[in-house]
Amino acid sequence: MVKYADIIEIVAPGEAQAGSRVDITMKVKNIYFSPIGIMAGGALEYGVSPWPGISFAEPSANVNGGETHSFSGYFIMPDKKVTIHAYSYCYGADGSWHFDDEMTRAVNLADEVESQFGSIEIVSYVRR
Amino acid sequence: MGAIYLPSQYGLLLIPLAAVQVKPGDKLRVTCQYSHLGKAENQTLYAAIGNSGWAGFDEVLHASKTISVPEDASWSYREDYVDIAITTAISAGFYDIYAKIGGTIPKVISPALMDVVEVLAEIPESQFGEMSITGYAKV
């Protein structure tokens, strides 16, 4: 199968706290000589089936030959380590999206910060 | 009247603090601002009236309540208050106050505010001591 695009990077934090929003950027390069339509997709692997998807604000774009496009997406961190599976699809002459490339990246579960108090001061005292 | 010293470019700056007058039967609402980071938890907010000295704070009256502190991903400032009931257990005079979060081993303790509470003497119940006729005339 002819490959038209390369996922060159998944930008994501190395760890995140459970329940927090994790922003990711998927960089896809058009390795074809002319503009093509590229669509980003993603799913999270952490032991549940089917794999939950990743939301991309603008999942598709027309990308000129040789250029790289960044797709921004996010997901909510589950309570265990996840593996991001990023996919790229190319728009074909048949009017369909065709799977093109895949990359993975792990996001570890960050430890929760224990509760701590830094300071306290009395700001008012009034008779009631 | 109480006061607090603050560092400034001119040296220590004396900020006078107004004293609040209370008497038995009143409540003193002590509002505190504290900073928090991390998991949510329930903690005890505690405040006391008494006398601060070299050996610590000699408490006369105190009150506490449980506060629910939400999770804070970064250092956050929050406010809450506790009401101290003024009873006859405290005699008239000027007193200091302080507050803390936590139980026997406090998580954090505030600086004491000196002489900011003036407890007034209890006003006696209405009573009559003696009576005499001071005049009598035809009207």
Interface residues (C-beta under 8 A of the other chain):
Chain A: Q17 S20 E112 V113 E114 S115 Q116 F117 G118 S119 I120 E121 I122 V123 S124 Y125 V126 R127 R128
Chain B: V20 Q21 V22 D26 K27 L28 R29 V30 T31 C32 Q33 Y34 S35 H36 L37 G38 K39 A40 E41 Q43 A47 V69 A73 W75 E79 D83 I97 Y98 A99 K100 I101 G102 K107 V108 I109 S110 P111 L113 V116 V117
